[in-house]
């Protein structure tokens, strides 16, 4: 072999080895190569959504020795927990989540965060019952008597006790009993629950008569009834956002606020080096989170999860959901006396339930010149359409004869909680929808929690999340 041949072979061998090295798996994740080292965040768990369950999960996982990153699109934690601080009186007004259940899990959570709590006191309310379609006081409306309400609650409680697993989620008998699938209006008639209907509406603030009875049971369950009778909790300063401010102080830079998930890449099969990459746009630039596990807490609707490589099973389940619209706001210069609450009463509707979309109630806030306004709709609406509908309703209050000198209000704060109360039809429930949905837990390293998986109630969602975390950590 000539020297020139040996040289050529060495060059070829070097090129071959370089090619083999390039073809070998890298210790770095595929997408990690496109980021500077300081922009790559390595964590045990990435949590999508910093609302009630996302924040709770993050603190609990950290307390269990796991590293976390929370991606939240808003500039704060807390989701539907929203508080307005009046700049004049400095009085806080919780216009989102107002109360919490009196459970040891809740008080333990508050203690962990250093948040003081107290029994919620609801003062006597001067109420006017008005049909908001006309602005006319409905003098014929008579609330249910305490005796009738107590009797109906007793019957309803006996129904709830037949299905104790509903306290822990949508854990249903197989086959699903027909009485859970029956429209609630039929259940009301069968068990003479007329006195209870408007009370349930006041807590759920959406149309309930045509829902499968299952959803009413979930949303007006045993623990809620216990707290209605014995009292809810609230923060001692009457500022529920304090919960999430304290949580943010603990999480620090592990909470990526004002940040949006661009895409998530989940390997299709587990391996020893199984990792999930989450590309995120943040105020300080693009980041890559590389995590072992993923916990998603936001509403599982396909258009909201467009950043996620949904499996066929995930897409099939989540595409079946429907939802309602819900908005909350505080208004001023509305011409309504400070000590008056106005409830929307249907003068000619079954059980006097209001016709939606529309204002559900106009409530006192304890701050002169400010009222809370809750608005519900059976379908999605634009924020501008909701505001215009609220303004039109105040005009009807002035001209319709209600005992107020209503004027077009100014919106101090306005917040959409849409999509709200994700549900499916009775046929889907009967066909095993929730069994299929819960079977998605852990698939491709992904776990789920949030209102769609249990109920729109922070206290009960924290309890549900406690059941999810052991599986995630296994």
C-alpha positions in Angstrom: 0.0 0.0 0.0 1.4 3.3 -1.1 1.6 6.3 1.3 -1.0 8.2 -0.7 -3.4 5.2 -0.5 -2.9 5.0 3.3 -3.6 8.8 3.6 -6.8 8.4 1.5 -8.0 5.6 3.7 -7.4 7.6 6.9 -9.4 10.5 5.4 -12.2 8.2 4.4 -12.2 6.5 7.9 -12.3 9.9 9.6 -15.3 11.0 7.5 -17.0 7.7 8.2 -16.6 8.1 12.0 -17.9 11.6 11.8 -20.9 10.4 9.9 -21.5 7.7 12.5 -21.2 10.2 15.3 -23.7 12.5 13.7 -26.2 9.6 13.3 -26.0 8.5 16.9 -28.6 9.8 19.4 -27.5 13.0 21.2 -27.8 13.5 24.9 -29.6 16.7 24.0 -33.2 16.8 23.1 -33.9 17.3 19.4 -35.2 20.9 19.9 -32.7 21.8 22.6 -30.0 22.4 20.0 -31.9 25.4 18.8 -31.7 27.3 22.1 -29.0 28.9 24.1 -28.2 27.1 27.3 -29.7 29.8 29.5 -33.0 29.5 27.6 -33.4 25.8 28.3 -35.3 24.9 31.5 -35.0 21.3 32.9 -37.8 20.3 35.2 -39.4 17.1 36.6 -42.9 18.4 35.7 -44.2 21.2 33.4 -47.6 22.5 34.3 -49.8 24.2 31.7 -52.0 26.8 33.3 -51.5 28.7 36.5 -55.1 28.8 37.7 -56.5 27.2 40.8 -55.3 23.7 40.1 -52.1 24.6 38.3 -50.9 26.7 41.2 -52.0 24.1 43.8 -50.2 21.3 41.8 -47.0 23.3 41.5 -46.7 24.0 45.3 -47.6 20.4 46.2 -45.1 18.9 43.8 -42.4 21.2 45.0 -43.2 20.1 48.6 -42.8 16.5 47.4 -39.3 17.3 46.1 -40.1 17.7 42.4 -38.9 20.6 40.3 -41.7 22.4 38.3 -42.3 25.0 35.8 -45.7 26.7 35.4 -46.7 28.3 32.1 -49.5 30.9 32.5 -50.8 33.1 29.7 -52.0 35.8 32.1 -49.8 38.2 34.1 -50.9 36.6 37.4 -51.7 33.3 38.9 -55.2 32.4 40.1 -57.4 31.9 37.1 -61.0 32.7 38.0 -60.0 34.1 41.4 -60.0 37.8 40.7 -59.9 40.8 43.1 -60.4 44.5 42.6 -58.9 46.9 45.1 -60.9 50.1 45.3 -58.3 52.9 45.0 -60.3 55.3 47.2 -61.3 53.0 50.1 -58.6 50.4 49.5 -61.3 47.8 50.1 -60.8 44.5 48.2 -63.7 43.1 46.2 -63.5 39.4 45.1 -65.5 39.4 41.9 -64.4 35.9 40.8 -64.1 33.1 43.3 -65.7 34.3 46.6 -65.8 31.4 49.0 -64.1 28.1 49.8 -65.3 24.9 51.5 -64.6 24.4 55.2 -62.4 21.4 54.7 -59.1 20.4 56.3 -57.5 20.2 52.9 -58.4 23.9 52.3 -57.2 25.1 55.7 -54.0 23.1 55.3 -53.4 24.8 51.9 -54.0 28.2 53.4 -51.6 27.4 56.2 -48.9 26.3 53.8 -49.1 29.6 52.0 -49.3 31.7 55.1 -52.9 32.9 54.3 -55.3 33.5 57.2 -58.9 32.6 56.8 -62.2 33.2 58.5 -65.8 32.1 58.3 -67.6 33.9 55.5 -70.4 36.1 56.8 -73.1 37.0 54.3 -75.0 40.1 55.6 -78.7 40.6 55.2 -79.5 41.7 51.6 -82.1 44.1 50.4 -83.3 42.2 47.3 -85.4 43.3 44.4 -86.7 40.6 42.0 -86.9 42.0 38.5 -87.5 40.5 35.1 -84.5 41.8 33.2 -86.3 41.4 29.9 -88.7 44.2 30.8 -87.1 45.9 33.8 -90.3 45.4 35.8 -90.4 44.3 39.4 -92.0 40.8 39.7 -94.2 41.3 42.7 -95.8 37.9 42.2 -92.5 36.0 42.8 -92.4 34.4 46.2 -89.2 32.6 47.3 -89.6 29.1 48.6 -90.3 28.8 52.3 -87.7 27.4 54.6 -89.9 24.4 55.3 -90.3 23.6 51.6 -86.7 24.2 50.9 -85.7 22.0 53.8 -87.9 19.2 52.6 -86.6 19.4 49.0 -83.0 19.4 50.3 -83.7 16.3 52.3 -84.9 14.5 49.2 -82.0 15.8 47.1 -79.5 14.7 49.7 -81.0 11.2 49.7 -80.4 11.0 45.9 -76.8 12.2 46.3 -76.1 9.6 48.9 -76.9 6.9 46.4 -73.8 7.9 44.4 -71.0 8.6 46.9 -68.2 8.3 44.3 -69.4 11.5 42.6 -67.7 13.3 45.5 -64.4 12.3 43.9 -65.0 13.0 40.2 -67.1 11.6 37.4 -66.8 8.1 38.8 -70.0 6.4 37.6 -71.6 3.0 37.9 -71.5 0.7 34.9 -74.0 0.8 33.3 -74.8 4.4 34.1 -78.2 4.6 35.8 -81.0 6.3 33.8 -81.8 8.7 36.6 -78.3 10.3 36.2 -79.0 10.8 32.5 -82.5 12.1 32.8 -83.0 15.9 32.2 -83.0 17.7 35.5 -86.5 19.1 34.8 -87.9 15.5 34.9 -86.1 14.8 38.1 -87.6 17.9 39.6 -91.1 16.8 38.7 -90.5 13.2 39.8 -89.3 14.1 43.3 -91.1 17.4 43.8 -87.9 19.5 44.0 -89.6 22.7 42.9 -88.5 24.7 45.9 -84.8 23.8 45.3 -84.5 24.8 41.6 -83.8 28.6 42.0 -81.4 28.0 44.8 -79.4 25.6 42.6 -79.5 28.2 39.8 -78.1 30.9 42.1 -75.1 28.7 42.8 -74.6 27.4 39.3 -75.6 30.6 37.4 -76.5 28.8 34.2 -79.5 27.1 32.6 -79.9 23.8 34.4 -83.3 22.3 33.5 -82.2 20.5 30.4 -78.9 19.2 31.8 -78.5 15.5 32.6 -79.2 15.2 36.3 -75.6 14.0 36.8 -74.3 17.5 36.2 -76.6 19.1 38.7 -75.6 16.5 41.2 -71.9 17.3 40.6 -72.5 21.0 40.8 -74.8 20.9 43.8 -73.3 18.1 45.8 -73.2 17.0 49.4 -70.2 19.1 50.5 -71.6 22.3 48.9 -74.9 21.7 50.8 -73.0 21.2 54.0 -71.2 24.5 53.5 -74.5 26.3 52.7 -75.9 25.1 56.0 -72.7 25.5 58.2 -70.8 28.2 56.5 -68.1 28.7 53.9 -64.6 30.1 54.4 -62.9 33.1 52.9 -59.6 34.8 53.4 -59.3 36.9 56.6 -58.5 40.0 54.5 -61.3 39.3 52.1 -58.8 39.3 49.3 -58.8 35.8 47.8 -56.1 36.8 45.3 -53.7 36.8 48.3 -53.6 33.0 47.9 -52.0 33.3 44.5 -49.7 36.2 45.4 -48.3 34.1 48.3 -48.0 31.1 45.9 -46.1 33.3 43.4 -43.7 34.3 46.1 -42.9 30.7 46.7 -42.6 29.7 43.0 -40.7 32.7 41.9 -39.2 32.3 38.4 -40.7 28.8 38.2 -43.9 30.6 37.3 -43.6 31.8 33.7 -46.3 34.5 33.6 -47.5 36.3 30.4 -46.2 33.3 28.6 -47.7 31.2 25.8 -47.1 27.6 24.8 -46.1 27.5 21.2 -45.9 23.7 20.8 -45.3 20.6 22.8 -43.5 17.5 21.5 -44.3 14.3 23.3 -42.4 11.1 22.3 -44.9 8.4 21.2 -43.4 5.7 23.4 -41.8 5.8 26.8 -38.1 5.2 27.2 -35.4 5.5 29.8 -34.7 9.0 28.7 -38.3 9.9 28.1 -38.6 13.7 27.9 -41.2 16.2 26.7 -40.2 19.5 25.1 -42.4 22.5 25.6 -41.6 25.6 23.5 -42.8 28.7 25.2 -42.8 32.4 24.3 -42.1 34.6 27.3 -41.6 38.3 27.9 -37.9 37.6 28.0 -37.8 35.6 24.8 -38.4 32.0 23.7 -37.7 29.3 26.2 -37.6 25.5 26.0 -38.8 23.5 28.9 -37.6 19.9 28.9 -39.7 17.9 31.4 -40.2 14.3 32.4 -43.9 14.7 33.0 -46.6 17.1 31.7 -49.7 18.3 33.8 -52.4 20.2 31.9 -54.9 22.1 33.9 -56.6 24.4 31.2 -59.9 23.6 29.5 -59.3 20.5 27.3 -60.9 21.8 24.1 -59.1 21.0 20.8 -58.9 24.7 19.8 -57.3 25.6 23.1 -54.9 22.7 22.9 -53.8 23.5 19.4 -50.2 23.6 20.7 -50.4 19.9 21.7 -49.8 16.9 19.4 -53.2 15.3 20.4 -53.6 11.6 20.1 -56.6 10.3 18.2 -58.1 9.2 21.6 -57.6 12.6 23.1 -59.1 14.4 20.2 -62.1 12.1 20.1 -62.8 12.7 23.7 -62.2 16.5 23.9 -64.1 17.3 20.7 -67.3 16.1 22.3 -67.4 18.8 24.9 -69.8 21.7 24.8 -69.8 24.7 27.2 -71.6 27.8 28.3 -70.4 31.4 28.6 -69.9 33.3 31.9 -68.7 36.8 32.7 -68.1 38.8 35.8 -67.6 42.5 36.2 -67.7 45.5 38.6 -69.5 48.7 37.4 -69.9 52.2 38.8 -72.1 55.2 38.1 -75.0 52.8 37.6 -77.7 54.7 39.6 -78.5 51.7 41.8 -78.6 52.3 45.6 -75.6 50.7 47.3 -77.7 48.5 49.6 -79.8 46.8 46.8 -79.2 43.5 45.1 -81.3 42.9 42.0 -82.0 39.3 40.9 -83.1 38.3 37.5 -86.5 36.6 37.8 -88.5 35.2 34.9 -92.0 36.4 35.4 -93.5 33.7 33.1 -90.8 31.0 33.1 -90.7 27.5 34.8 -89.5 28.0 38.4 -89.0 31.7 37.6 -85.6 31.0 36.1 -84.2 33.9 34.1 -83.9 33.8 30.3 -80.3 33.6 29.2 -78.2 35.1 27.8 -78.5 38.0 30.2 -77.5 39.4 33.5 -77.9 36.9 36.3 -77.7 39.3 39.2 -76.5 42.8 40.2 -74.9 42.5 43.6 -73.7 44.7 46.4 -69.9 45.1 46.9 -69.7 46.9 50.2 -68.0 49.9 48.4 -70.2 52.9 47.7 -70.9 53.4 44.0 -69.8 49.9 42.9 -71.9 46.9 42.0 -71.0 43.4 40.8 -72.6 42.1 37.7 -72.8 38.4 36.7 -73.7 37.5 33.1 -74.5 34.1 31.7 -75.1 32.7 28.2 -75.9 29.2 26.9 -73.3 29.9 24.1 -70.1 31.9 23.5 -70.5 35.6 23.0 -68.0 38.4 22.4 -67.0 40.6 25.3 -68.4 43.6 23.4 -71.8 42.0 22.9 -71.9 41.1 26.6 -71.1 44.7 27.7 -73.7 46.0 25.3 -76.3 43.6 26.7 -75.5 44.7 30.2 -75.9 48.4 29.3 -79.2 47.7 27.5 -80.4 45.9 30.6 -79.6 48.9 32.8 -81.6 51.1 30.5 -84.6 48.8 30.8 -84.3 48.9 34.6 -84.7 52.6 34.4 -87.7 52.6 32.1 -89.4 49.4 33.2 -90.4 50.6 36.7 -87.8 48.9 38.9 -87.2 50.9 42.1 -83.9 52.2 40.9 -82.7 55.2 38.9 -80.4 53.1 36.8 -78.0 54.7 34.3 -75.6 53.2 31.8 -72.7 51.9 33.9 -69.0 52.3 33.5 -67.0 49.0 33.7 -64.4 49.1 36.4 -63.2 45.6 35.7 -64.6 43.0 33.3 -63.6 39.4 33.0 -64.7 36.4 30.8 -64.7 33.0 32.3 -65.7 31.4 29.1 -65.5 28.5 28.2 -67.3 27.5 31.4 -68.7 24.2 32.7 -67.7 21.8 30.0 -70.3 19.0 29.5 -71.4 16.3 27.1 -74.8 14.9 26.3 -76.6 12.0 28.0 -75.8 9.6 25.1 -72.1 10.3 25.4 -72.2 9.7 29.2 -74.0 6.5 28.7 -71.5 5.4 26.1 -68.7 5.7 28.7 -67.4 9.2 28.0 -65.9 9.7 31.4 -64.3 6.3 31.6 -62.6 7.0 28.3 -61.6 10.5 29.4 -60.1 9.3 32.7 -58.2 6.6 30.8 -56.2 9.4 29.2 -54.4 10.0 32.5 -50.7 9.3 32.0 -50.8 8.7 28.2 -47.5 9.9 26.6 -46.4 11.3 30.0 -49.4 13.6 30.3 -51.7 14.0 33.2 -54.8 16.2 33.5 -56.7 18.1 36.1 -59.1 21.1 36.2 -62.8 21.9 36.2 -63.7 19.6 33.2 -62.4 16.6 35.2 -64.5 17.3 38.3 -66.4 20.6 39.0 -66.0 24.4 38.9 -65.1 24.7 42.5 -61.6 25.5 43.7 -61.9 23.5 47.0 -63.1 20.3 45.3 -60.6 20.7 42.5 -57.8 20.8 45.0 -59.2 17.5 46.4 -59.4 16.0 43.0 -55.9 17.0 42.2 -54.6 15.2 45.3 -55.9 12.1 43.6 -54.0 12.8 40.4 -50.6 13.6 41.8 -49.7 10.1 43.2 -50.2 8.6 39.7 -48.1 11.3 38.1 -45.3 10.7 40.6 -45.4 6.9 40.3 
